[in-house]
Amino acid sequence: MKPTVEQAIELFKVCQDLTQMYLPIYLVRLDERTTRIYILAGQETEIEIFHNARVRYL
């Protein structure tokens, strides 16, 4: 399974924002069950990107 184009673009934007804040990105994973991209950055920053490119900070 691959991310949607919108998800991929949003993933790039989120990763760029995280690295501008000097947060290390430990994990990027596409959950095939939910079609969401999960990002773990820093000690406690968790982010989900939905298939429609909506971003949720957990």
All heavy atoms as TSV, in Angstrom:
chain	resi	resn	atom	element	x	y	z
A	1	MET	N	N	0.840	-1.179	0.000
A	1	MET	CA	C	0.000	0.000	0.000
A	1	MET	C	C	0.885	1.241	0.000
A	1	MET	O	O	1.899	1.284	0.678
A	1	MET	CB	C	-0.909	-0.007	1.213
A	1	MET	CG	C	-1.686	1.259	1.399
A	1	MET	SD	S	-2.972	1.061	2.580
A	1	MET	CE	C	-4.329	1.437	1.523
A	2	LYS	N	N	0.473	2.233	-0.745
A	2	LYS	CA	C	1.216	3.487	-0.824
A	2	LYS	C	C	0.343	4.625	-0.297
A	2	LYS	O	O	-0.889	4.551	-0.376
A	2	LYS	CB	C	1.585	3.783	-2.274
A	2	LYS	CG	C	2.550	2.789	-2.861
A	2	LYS	CD	C	2.887	3.160	-4.278
A	2	LYS	CE	C	3.862	2.148	-4.851
A	2	LYS	NZ	N	4.222	2.482	-6.229
A	3	PRO	N	N	0.969	5.676	0.198
A	3	PRO	CA	C	0.175	6.823	0.641
A	3	PRO	C	C	-0.427	7.537	-0.565
A	3	PRO	O	O	0.068	7.433	-1.689
A	3	PRO	CB	C	1.195	7.702	1.360
A	3	PRO	CG	C	2.496	7.323	0.777
A	3	PRO	CD	C	2.397	5.865	0.416
A	4	THR	N	N	-1.488	8.279	-0.315
A	4	THR	CA	C	-2.070	9.094	-1.389
A	4	THR	C	C	-1.110	10.256	-1.674
A	4	THR	O	O	-0.222	10.564	-0.873
A	4	THR	CB	C	-3.436	9.662	-0.984
A	4	THR	OG1	O	-3.251	10.549	0.125
A	4	THR	CG2	C	-4.407	8.558	-0.622
A	5	VAL	N	N	-1.299	10.886	-2.797
A	5	VAL	CA	C	-0.452	12.028	-3.156
A	5	VAL	C	C	-0.599	13.127	-2.115
A	5	VAL	O	O	0.386	13.738	-1.689
A	5	VAL	CB	C	-0.816	12.550	-4.570
A	5	VAL	CG1	C	-0.084	13.846	-4.878
A	5	VAL	CG2	C	-0.514	11.500	-5.613
A	6	GLU	N	N	-1.824	13.358	-1.686
A	6	GLU	CA	C	-2.077	14.389	-0.673
A	6	GLU	C	C	-1.375	14.046	0.644
A	6	GLU	O	O	-0.809	14.918	1.304
A	6	GLU	CB	C	-3.580	14.554	-0.433
A	6	GLU	CG	C	-4.336	15.109	-1.611
A	6	GLU	CD	C	-4.713	14.032	-2.639
A	6	GLU	OE1	O	-4.564	12.834	-2.339
A	6	GLU	OE2	O	-5.140	14.407	-3.742
A	7	GLN	N	N	-1.418	12.780	1.027
A	7	GLN	CA	C	-0.718	12.346	2.248
A	7	GLN	C	C	0.781	12.551	2.121
A	7	GLN	O	O	1.433	13.007	3.061
A	7	GLN	CB	C	-0.972	10.856	2.517
A	7	GLN	CG	C	-2.146	10.541	3.378
A	7	GLN	CD	C	-2.270	9.048	3.595
A	7	GLN	OE1	O	-2.160	8.259	2.665
A	7	GLN	NE2	N	-2.513	8.678	4.826
A	8	ALA	N	N	1.335	12.186	0.983
A	8	ALA	CA	C	2.776	12.308	0.781
A	8	ALA	C	C	3.224	13.769	0.848
A	8	ALA	O	O	4.262	14.085	1.441
A	8	ALA	CB	C	3.172	11.686	-0.553
A	9	ILE	N	N	2.440	14.652	0.251
A	9	ILE	CA	C	2.775	16.076	0.305
A	9	ILE	C	C	2.698	16.590	1.737
A	9	ILE	O	O	3.574	17.318	2.208
A	9	ILE	CB	C	1.853	16.880	-0.636
A	9	ILE	CG1	C	2.154	16.534	-2.093
A	9	ILE	CG2	C	1.980	18.385	-0.393
A	9	ILE	CD1	C	1.166	17.073	-3.096
A	10	GLU	N	N	1.656	16.192	2.453
A	10	GLU	CA	C	1.505	16.631	3.845
A	10	GLU	C	C	2.603	16.037	4.716
A	10	GLU	O	O	3.111	16.711	5.622
A	10	GLU	CB	C	0.121	16.235	4.371
A	10	GLU	CG	C	-0.302	17.020	5.566
A	10	GLU	CD	C	-0.371	18.524	5.325
A	10	GLU	OE1	O	-0.806	18.947	4.251
A	10	GLU	OE2	O	0.019	19.268	6.229
A	11	LEU	N	N	2.983	14.795	4.459
A	11	LEU	CA	C	4.089	14.174	5.199
A	11	LEU	C	C	5.361	14.995	5.037
A	11	LEU	O	O	6.082	15.253	6.010
A	11	LEU	CB	C	4.311	12.748	4.707
A	11	LEU	CG	C	5.538	12.035	5.263
A	11	LEU	CD1	C	5.402	11.853	6.771
A	11	LEU	CD2	C	5.723	10.701	4.568
A	12	PHE	N	N	5.646	15.408	3.814
A	12	PHE	CA	C	6.829	16.226	3.570
A	12	PHE	C	C	6.769	17.521	4.365
A	12	PHE	O	O	7.735	17.921	5.013
A	12	PHE	CB	C	6.970	16.524	2.076
A	12	PHE	CG	C	8.130	17.405	1.758
A	12	PHE	CD1	C	9.407	16.888	1.697
A	12	PHE	CD2	C	7.939	18.761	1.551
A	12	PHE	CE1	C	10.490	17.717	1.426
A	12	PHE	CE2	C	9.006	19.589	1.281
A	12	PHE	CZ	C	10.287	19.063	1.218
A	13	LYS	N	N	5.610	18.196	4.333
A	13	LYS	CA	C	5.464	19.462	5.060
A	13	LYS	C	C	5.646	19.266	6.567
A	13	LYS	O	O	6.330	20.062	7.231
A	13	LYS	CB	C	4.084	20.066	4.791
A	13	LYS	CG	C	3.881	20.562	3.399
A	13	LYS	CD	C	2.445	21.073	3.236
A	13	LYS	CE	C	2.149	21.511	1.841
A	13	LYS	NZ	N	0.727	21.916	1.684
A	14	VAL	N	N	5.031	18.226	7.121
A	14	VAL	CA	C	5.134	17.972	8.565
A	14	VAL	C	C	6.578	17.656	8.948
A	14	VAL	O	O	7.095	18.188	9.936
A	14	VAL	CB	C	4.189	16.831	8.989
A	14	VAL	CG1	C	4.474	16.377	10.403
A	14	VAL	CG2	C	2.740	17.274	8.857
A	15	CYS	N	N	7.248	16.811	8.160
A	15	CYS	CA	C	8.637	16.464	8.466
A	15	CYS	C	C	9.539	17.696	8.368
A	15	CYS	O	O	10.454	17.868	9.176
A	15	CYS	CB	C	9.127	15.356	7.539
A	15	CYS	SG	S	8.406	13.759	7.901
A	16	GLN	N	N	9.273	18.541	7.402
A	16	GLN	CA	C	10.055	19.769	7.273
A	16	GLN	C	C	9.853	20.653	8.502
A	16	GLN	O	O	10.820	21.195	9.056
A	16	GLN	CB	C	9.665	20.511	6.005
A	16	GLN	CG	C	10.484	21.764	5.781
A	16	GLN	CD	C	10.070	22.484	4.523
A	16	GLN	OE1	O	9.022	22.234	3.960
A	16	GLN	NE2	N	10.916	23.381	4.076
A	17	ASP	N	N	8.600	20.796	8.951
A	17	ASP	CA	C	8.319	21.598	10.148
A	17	ASP	C	C	9.009	21.008	11.383
A	17	ASP	O	O	9.569	21.743	12.201
A	17	ASP	CB	C	6.812	21.687	10.407
A	17	ASP	CG	C	6.099	22.541	9.372
A	17	ASP	OD1	O	6.783	23.312	8.668
A	17	ASP	OD2	O	4.872	22.416	9.279
A	18	LEU	N	N	8.964	19.692	11.522
A	18	LEU	CA	C	9.576	19.041	12.689
A	18	LEU	C	C	11.090	19.255	12.706
A	18	LEU	O	O	11.675	19.536	13.757
A	18	LEU	CB	C	9.251	17.547	12.694
A	18	LEU	CG	C	7.798	17.187	12.979
A	18	LEU	CD1	C	7.555	15.715	12.685
A	18	LEU	CD2	C	7.421	17.523	14.407
A	19	THR	N	N	11.717	19.130	11.566
A	19	THR	CA	C	13.169	19.293	11.535
A	19	THR	C	C	13.574	20.752	11.709
A	19	THR	O	O	14.656	21.033	12.217
A	19	THR	CB	C	13.770	18.730	10.237
A	19	THR	OG1	O	13.150	19.342	9.121
A	19	THR	CG2	C	13.602	17.224	10.174
A	20	GLN	N	N	12.704	21.679	11.306
A	20	GLN	CA	C	13.009	23.097	11.565
A	20	GLN	C	C	12.963	23.400	13.058
A	20	GLN	O	O	13.595	24.337	13.519
A	20	GLN	CB	C	12.043	24.003	10.808
A	20	GLN	CG	C	12.368	24.081	9.344
A	20	GLN	CD	C	11.449	25.016	8.589
A	20	GLN	OE1	O	10.366	25.344	9.057
A	20	GLN	NE2	N	11.877	25.425	7.413
A	21	MET	N	N	12.204	22.579	13.809
A	21	MET	CA	C	12.160	22.719	15.264
A	21	MET	C	C	13.231	21.851	15.929
A	21	MET	O	O	13.222	21.677	17.134
A	21	MET	CB	C	10.775	22.336	15.792
A	21	MET	CG	C	9.692	23.274	15.341
A	21	MET	SD	S	8.090	22.899	16.062
A	21	MET	CE	C	7.633	21.417	15.192
A	22	TYR	N	N	14.108	21.254	15.132
A	22	TYR	CA	C	15.192	20.383	15.603
A	22	TYR	C	C	14.686	19.172	16.379
A	22	TYR	O	O	15.330	18.704	17.315
A	22	TYR	CB	C	16.210	21.160	16.438
A	22	TYR	CG	C	16.886	22.248	15.647
A	22	TYR	CD1	C	16.520	23.566	15.795
A	22	TYR	CD2	C	17.868	21.932	14.716
A	22	TYR	CE1	C	17.122	24.564	15.044
A	22	TYR	CE2	C	18.476	22.916	13.961
A	22	TYR	CZ	C	18.104	24.235	14.136
A	22	TYR	OH	O	18.698	25.211	13.387
A	23	LEU	N	N	13.509	18.669	15.992
A	23	LEU	CA	C	12.994	17.454	16.605
A	23	LEU	C	C	13.432	16.252	15.770
A	23	LEU	O	O	13.222	16.228	14.556
A	23	LEU	CB	C	11.461	17.476	16.666
A	23	LEU	CG	C	10.838	18.326	17.745
A	23	LEU	CD1	C	9.323	18.365	17.581
A	23	LEU	CD2	C	11.194	17.782	19.113
A	24	PRO	N	N	14.036	15.252	16.389
A	24	PRO	CA	C	14.397	14.051	15.640
A	24	PRO	C	C	13.138	13.251	15.301
A	24	PRO	O	O	12.209	13.167	16.103
A	24	PRO	CB	C	15.292	13.278	16.603
A	24	PRO	CG	C	14.892	13.744	17.952
A	24	PRO	CD	C	14.436	15.165	17.790
A	25	ILE	N	N	13.106	12.688	14.119
A	25	ILE	CA	C	11.973	11.860	13.695
A	25	ILE	C	C	12.398	10.408	13.847
A	25	ILE	O	O	13.295	9.933	13.162
A	25	ILE	CB	C	11.574	12.183	12.238
A	25	ILE	CG1	C	11.157	13.644	12.146
A	25	ILE	CG2	C	10.453	11.260	11.777
A	25	ILE	CD1	C	10.969	14.135	10.727
A	26	TYR	N	N	11.741	9.716	14.779
A	26	TYR	CA	C	12.123	8.338	15.088
A	26	TYR	C	C	11.378	7.303	14.262
A	26	TYR	O	O	11.898	6.227	14.007
A	26	TYR	CB	C	11.882	8.052	16.575
A	26	TYR	CG	C	12.802	8.806	17.483
A	26	TYR	CD1	C	12.310	9.744	18.376
A	26	TYR	CD2	C	14.173	8.594	17.439
A	26	TYR	CE1	C	13.156	10.448	19.213
A	26	TYR	CE2	C	15.022	9.288	18.257
A	26	TYR	CZ	C	14.512	10.218	19.148
A	26	TYR	OH	O	15.353	10.923	19.958
A	27	LEU	N	N	10.148	7.632	13.877
A	27	LEU	CA	C	9.342	6.611	13.198
A	27	LEU	C	C	8.367	7.264	12.238
A	27	LEU	O	O	7.706	8.242	12.583
A	27	LEU	CB	C	8.569	5.800	14.247
A	27	LEU	CG	C	7.642	4.715	13.749
A	27	LEU	CD1	C	8.454	3.556	13.154
A	27	LEU	CD2	C	6.768	4.212	14.874
A	28	VAL	N	N	8.289	6.722	11.026
A	28	VAL	CA	C	7.248	7.086	10.065
A	28	VAL	C	C	6.680	5.777	9.559
A	28	VAL	O	O	7.420	4.934	9.036
A	28	VAL	CB	C	7.794	7.909	8.883
A	28	VAL	CG1	C	6.697	8.157	7.862
A	28	VAL	CG2	C	8.385	9.211	9.363
A	29	ARG	N	N	5.371	5.601	9.744
A	29	ARG	CA	C	4.770	4.310	9.408
A	29	ARG	C	C	3.408	4.523	8.762
A	29	ARG	O	O	2.614	5.338	9.231
A	29	ARG	CB	C	4.601	3.483	10.674
A	29	ARG	CG	C	3.849	2.222	10.519
A	29	ARG	CD	C	4.730	1.046	10.865
A	29	ARG	NE	N	3.934	-0.154	10.865
A	29	ARG	CZ	C	3.921	-1.012	9.867
A	29	ARG	NH1	N	4.680	-0.791	8.833
A	29	ARG	NH2	N	3.187	-2.085	9.899
A	30	LEU	N	N	3.145	3.800	7.685
A	30	LEU	CA	C	1.827	3.802	7.055
A	30	LEU	C	C	1.063	2.605	7.595
A	30	LEU	O	O	1.445	1.457	7.361
A	30	LEU	CB	C	1.956	3.726	5.538
A	30	LEU	CG	C	0.642	3.625	4.768
A	30	LEU	CD1	C	-0.231	4.852	5.009
A	30	LEU	CD2	C	0.906	3.446	3.309
A	31	ASP	N	N	0.009	2.880	8.350
A	31	ASP	CA	C	-0.822	1.810	8.898
A	31	ASP	C	C	-1.780	1.341	7.808
A	31	ASP	O	O	-2.677	2.073	7.398
A	31	ASP	CB	C	-1.591	2.334	10.117
A	31	ASP	CG	C	-2.349	1.236	10.837
A	31	ASP	OD1	O	-2.615	0.179	10.224
A	31	ASP	OD2	O	-2.670	1.435	12.023
A	32	GLU	N	N	-1.593	0.157	7.333
A	32	GLU	CA	C	-2.398	-0.358	6.221
A	32	GLU	C	C	-3.841	-0.613	6.619
A	32	GLU	O	O	-4.729	-0.605	5.767
A	32	GLU	CB	C	-1.764	-1.622	5.668
A	32	GLU	CG	C	-0.427	-1.345	5.035
A	32	GLU	CD	C	0.203	-2.571	4.426
A	32	GLU	OE1	O	-0.415	-3.651	4.477
A	32	GLU	OE2	O	1.320	-2.437	3.909
A	33	ARG	N	N	-4.093	-0.830	7.902
A	33	ARG	CA	C	-5.478	-1.078	8.342
A	33	ARG	C	C	-6.302	0.206	8.298
A	33	ARG	O	O	-7.452	0.184	7.886
A	33	ARG	CB	C	-5.496	-1.634	9.761
A	33	ARG	CG	C	-4.846	-3.013	9.869
A	33	ARG	CD	C	-4.769	-3.438	11.305
A	33	ARG	NE	N	-3.904	-2.484	12.014
A	33	ARG	CZ	C	-4.103	-2.074	13.254
A	33	ARG	NH1	N	-5.104	-2.518	13.954
A	33	ARG	NH2	N	-3.280	-1.225	13.815
A	34	THR	N	N	-5.695	1.316	8.722
A	34	THR	CA	C	-6.447	2.567	8.811
A	34	THR	C	C	-6.098	3.531	7.680
A	34	THR	O	O	-6.742	4.572	7.569
A	34	THR	CB	C	-6.157	3.260	10.147
A	34	THR	OG1	O	-4.765	3.574	10.210
A	34	THR	CG2	C	-6.552	2.371	11.316
A	35	THR	N	N	-5.090	3.229	6.881
A	35	THR	CA	C	-4.547	4.071	5.798
A	35	THR	C	C	-4.054	5.419	6.322
A	35	THR	O	O	-4.062	6.415	5.609
A	35	THR	CB	C	-5.554	4.309	4.646
A	35	THR	OG1	O	-6.643	5.089	5.118
A	35	THR	CG2	C	-6.047	3.004	4.070
A	36	ARG	N	N	-3.624	5.440	7.565
A	36	ARG	CA	C	-3.074	6.654	8.161
A	36	ARG	C	C	-1.561	6.546	8.267
A	36	ARG	O	O	-1.027	5.473	8.489
A	36	ARG	CB	C	-3.630	6.878	9.567
A	36	ARG	CG	C	-5.103	7.121	9.604
A	36	ARG	CD	C	-5.578	7.251	11.012
A	36	ARG	NE	N	-7.022	7.303	11.047
A	36	ARG	CZ	C	-7.729	7.132	12.137
A	36	ARG	NH1	N	-7.145	6.907	13.293
A	36	ARG	NH2	N	-9.043	7.201	12.092
A	37	ILE	N	N	-0.898	7.693	8.141
A	37	ILE	CA	C	0.538	7.762	8.374
A	37	ILE	C	C	0.742	8.203	9.815
A	37	ILE	O	O	0.124	9.173	10.266
A	37	ILE	CB	C	1.213	8.744	7.408
A	37	ILE	CG1	C	1.113	8.224	5.980
A	37	ILE	CG2	C	2.676	8.954	7.799
A	37	ILE	CD1	C	1.658	9.184	4.940
A	38	TYR	N	N	1.582	7.469	10.523
A	38	TYR	CA	C	1.889	7.794	11.915
A	38	TYR	C	C	3.341	8.266	11.987
A	38	TYR	O	O	4.226	7.644	11.394
A	38	TYR	CB	C	1.702	6.554	12.793
A	38	TYR	CG	C	2.139	6.743	14.204
A	38	TYR	CD1	C	1.310	7.365	15.131
A	38	TYR	CD2	C	3.397	6.308	14.625
A	38	TYR	CE1	C	1.721	7.544	16.437
A	38	TYR	CE2	C	3.816	6.481	15.925
A	38	TYR	CZ	C	2.980	7.100	16.829
A	38	TYR	OH	O	3.393	7.284	18.125
A	39	ILE	N	N	3.576	9.365	12.716
A	39	ILE	CA	C	4.928	9.918	12.882
A	39	ILE	C	C	5.201	10.052	14.366
A	39	ILE	O	O	4.376	10.595	15.101
A	39	ILE	CB	C	5.055	11.302	12.216
A	39	ILE	CG1	C	4.721	11.222	10.736
A	39	ILE	CG2	C	6.455	11.869	12.420
A	39	ILE	CD1	C	4.529	12.580	10.085
A	40	LEU	N	N	6.346	9.568	14.793
A	40	LEU	CA	C	6.809	9.774	16.162
A	40	LEU	C	C	8.064	10.624	16.080
A	40	LEU	O	O	9.058	10.246	15.458
A	40	LEU	CB	C	7.123	8.446	16.853
A	40	LEU	CG	C	7.726	8.542	18.250
A	40	LEU	CD1	C	6.748	9.236	19.203
A	40	LEU	CD2	C	8.078	7.163	18.763
A	41	ALA	N	N	7.999	11.808	16.714
A	41	ALA	CA	C	9.128	12.739	16.682
A	41	ALA	C	C	9.429	13.213	18.094
A	41	ALA	O	O	8.515	13.440	18.885
A	41	ALA	CB	C	8.805	13.929	15.791
A	42	GLY	N	N	10.693	13.374	18.376
A	42	GLY	CA	C	11.080	13.807	19.710
A	42	GLY	C	C	10.655	12.795	20.754
A	42	GLY	O	O	10.438	11.624	20.456
A	43	GLN	N	N	10.507	13.263	21.978
A	43	GLN	CA	C	10.162	12.361	23.076
A	43	GLN	C	C	8.680	12.035	23.127
A	43	GLN	O	O	8.297	10.971	23.593
A	43	GLN	CB	C	10.596	12.979	24.406
A	43	GLN	CG	C	12.090	13.100	24.556
A	43	GLN	CD	C	12.753	11.734	24.597
A	43	GLN	OE1	O	12.268	10.814	25.229
A	43	GLN	NE2	N	13.865	11.604	23.887
A	44	GLU	N	N	7.837	12.948	22.659
A	44	GLU	CA	C	6.414	12.713	22.856
A	44	GLU	C	C	5.516	13.307	21.774
A	44	GLU	O	O	4.311	13.406	21.974
A	44	GLU	CB	C	5.992	13.262	24.215
A	44	GLU	CG	C	6.322	14.720	24.408
A	44	GLU	CD	C	6.073	15.192	25.824
A	44	GLU	OE1	O	6.206	14.385	26.760
A	44	GLU	OE2	O	5.729	16.360	25.979
A	45	THR	N	N	6.054	13.683	20.660
A	45	THR	CA	C	5.227	14.250	19.600
A	45	THR	C	C	4.753	13.136	18.680
A	45	THR	O	O	5.556	12.460	18.045
A	45	THR	CB	C	6.017	15.293	18.791
A	45	THR	OG1	O	6.486	16.307	19.681
A	45	THR	CG2	C	5.151	15.923	17.724
A	46	GLU	N	N	3.433	12.944	18.642
A	46	GLU	CA	C	2.834	11.930	17.792
A	46	GLU	C	C	1.878	12.627	16.831
A	46	GLU	O	O	1.087	13.462	17.233
A	46	GLU	CB	C	2.060	10.904	18.616
A	46	GLU	CG	C	2.926	10.135	19.586
A	46	GLU	CD	C	2.098	9.220	20.452
A	46	GLU	OE1	O	1.804	8.104	19.991
A	46	GLU	OE2	O	1.734	9.655	21.551
A	47	ILE	N	N	1.959	12.241	15.568
A	47	ILE	CA	C	1.160	12.889	14.531
A	47	ILE	C	C	0.565	11.818	13.633
A	47	ILE	O	O	1.229	10.838	13.296
A	47	ILE	CB	C	2.038	13.847	13.698
A	47	ILE	CG1	C	2.672	14.900	14.603
A	47	ILE	CG2	C	1.223	14.502	12.593
A	47	ILE	CD1	C	3.816	15.647	13.955
A	48	GLU	N	N	-0.684	12.041	13.233
A	48	GLU	CA	C	-1.321	11.161	12.263
A	48	GLU	C	C	-1.700	11.991	11.050
A	48	GLU	O	O	-2.158	13.119	11.181
A	48	GLU	CB	C	-2.595	10.547	12.832
A	48	GLU	CG	C	-2.377	9.368	13.722
A	48	GLU	CD	C	-3.701	8.744	14.126
A	48	GLU	OE1	O	-4.716	9.444	14.215
A	48	GLU	OE2	O	-3.688	7.538	14.349
A	49	ILE	N	N	-1.526	11.412	9.869
A	49	ILE	CA	C	-1.967	12.051	8.627
A	49	ILE	C	C	-2.979	11.112	7.975
A	49	ILE	O	O	-2.642	9.987	7.617
A	49	ILE	CB	C	-0.792	12.320	7.676
A	49	ILE	CG1	C	0.271	13.187	8.362
A	49	ILE	CG2	C	-1.295	12.996	6.402
A	49	ILE	CD1	C	1.534	13.363	7.549
A	50	PHE	N	N	-4.185	11.580	7.836
A	50	PHE	CA	C	-5.256	10.776	7.266
A	50	PHE	C	C	-5.136	10.721	5.745
A	50	PHE	O	O	-4.404	11.499	5.140
A	50	PHE	CB	C	-6.608	11.353	7.668
A	50	PHE	CG	C	-6.866	11.277	9.143
A	50	PHE	CD1	C	-6.405	12.267	9.999
A	50	PHE	CD2	C	-7.546	10.204	9.682
A	50	PHE	CE1	C	-6.643	12.192	11.360
A	50	PHE	CE2	C	-7.781	10.121	11.051
A	50	PHE	CZ	C	-7.325	11.116	11.887
A	51	HIS	N	N	-5.893	9.825	5.115
A	51	HIS	CA	C	-5.775	9.657	3.658
A	51	HIS	C	C	-6.214	10.900	2.885
A	51	HIS	O	O	-5.833	11.094	1.749
A	51	HIS	CB	C	-6.559	8.422	3.195
A	51	HIS	CG	C	-8.033	8.562	3.276
A	51	HIS	ND1	N	-8.721	8.388	4.447
A	51	HIS	CD2	C	-8.941	8.889	2.338
A	51	HIS	CE1	C	-10.002	8.590	4.221
A	51	HIS	NE2	N	-10.171	8.889	2.964
A	52	ASN	N	N	-7.009	11.784	3.531
A	52	ASN	CA	C	-7.405	13.033	2.877
A	52	ASN	C	C	-6.460	14.181	3.224
A	52	ASN	O	O	-6.777	15.339	2.986
A	52	ASN	CB	C	-8.835	13.393	3.248
A	52	ASN	CG	C	-9.021	13.609	4.732
A	52	ASN	OD1	O	-8.078	13.483	5.515
A	52	ASN	ND2	N	-10.228	13.922	5.130
A	53	ALA	N	N	-5.311	13.852	3.842
A	53	ALA	CA	C	-4.236	14.795	4.185
A	53	ALA	C	C	-4.544	15.639	5.414
A	53	ALA	O	O	-3.812	16.574	5.704
A	53	ALA	CB	C	-3.850	15.682	3.013
A	54	ARG	N	N	-5.616	15.323	6.124
A	54	ARG	CA	C	-5.868	16.029	7.382
A	54	ARG	C	C	-4.845	15.562	8.409
A	54	ARG	O	O	-4.520	14.379	8.475
A	54	ARG	CB	C	-7.277	15.742	7.884
A	54	ARG	CG	C	-7.711	16.625	9.043
A	54	ARG	CD	C	-9.183	16.411	9.363
A	54	ARG	NE	N	-9.444	15.096	9.936
A	54	ARG	CZ	C	-9.364	14.828	11.237
A	54	ARG	NH1	N	-9.067	15.766	12.086
A	54	ARG	NH2	N	-9.599	13.610	11.683
A	55	VAL	N	N	-4.323	16.510	9.197
A	55	VAL	CA	C	-3.272	16.197	10.172
A	55	VAL	C	C	-3.853	16.313	11.575
A	55	VAL	O	O	-4.587	17.259	11.870
A	55	VAL	CB	C	-2.086	17.167	10.023
A	55	VAL	CG1	C	-1.028	16.894	11.079
A	55	VAL	CG2	C	-1.502	17.059	8.629
A	56	ARG	N	N	-3.515	15.335	12.407
A	56	ARG	CA	C	-3.944	15.374	13.814
A	56	ARG	C	C	-2.724	15.155	14.694
A	56	ARG	O	O	-1.979	14.187	14.531
A	56	ARG	CB	C	-4.982	14.289	14.072
A	56	ARG	CG	C	-5.462	14.298	15.522
A	56	ARG	CD	C	-6.614	13.390	15.740
A	56	ARG	NE	N	-6.120	12.026	15.903
A	56	ARG	CZ	C	-6.870	11.013	16.298
A	56	ARG	NH1	N	-8.152	11.197	16.523
A	56	ARG	NH2	N	-6.352	9.821	16.426
A	57	TYR	N	N	-2.527	16.102	15.632
A	57	TYR	CA	C	-1.464	15.958	16.628
A	57	TYR	C	C	-2.054	15.266	17.833
A	57	TYR	O	O	-3.076	15.700	18.371
A	57	TYR	CB	C	-0.910	17.337	17.019
A	57	TYR	CG	C	-0.120	17.964	15.905
A	57	TYR	CD1	C	-0.756	18.625	14.864
A	57	TYR	CD2	C	1.260	17.865	15.884
A	57	TYR	CE1	C	-0.037	19.182	13.830
A	57	TYR	CE2	C	2.000	18.434	14.852
A	57	TYR	CZ	C	1.347	19.081	13.835
A	57	TYR	OH	O	2.069	19.620	12.806
A	58	LEU	N	N	-1.435	14.194	18.267
A	58	LEU	CA	C	-1.969	13.403	19.382
A	58	LEU	C	C	-1.384	13.849	20.693
A	58	LEU	O	O	-0.375	14.438	20.795
A	58	LEU	CB	C	-1.684	11.912	19.164
A	58	LEU	CG	C	-2.187	11.356	17.839
A	58	LEU	CD1	C	-1.674	9.942	17.661
A	58	LEU	CD2	C	-3.700	11.350	17.817
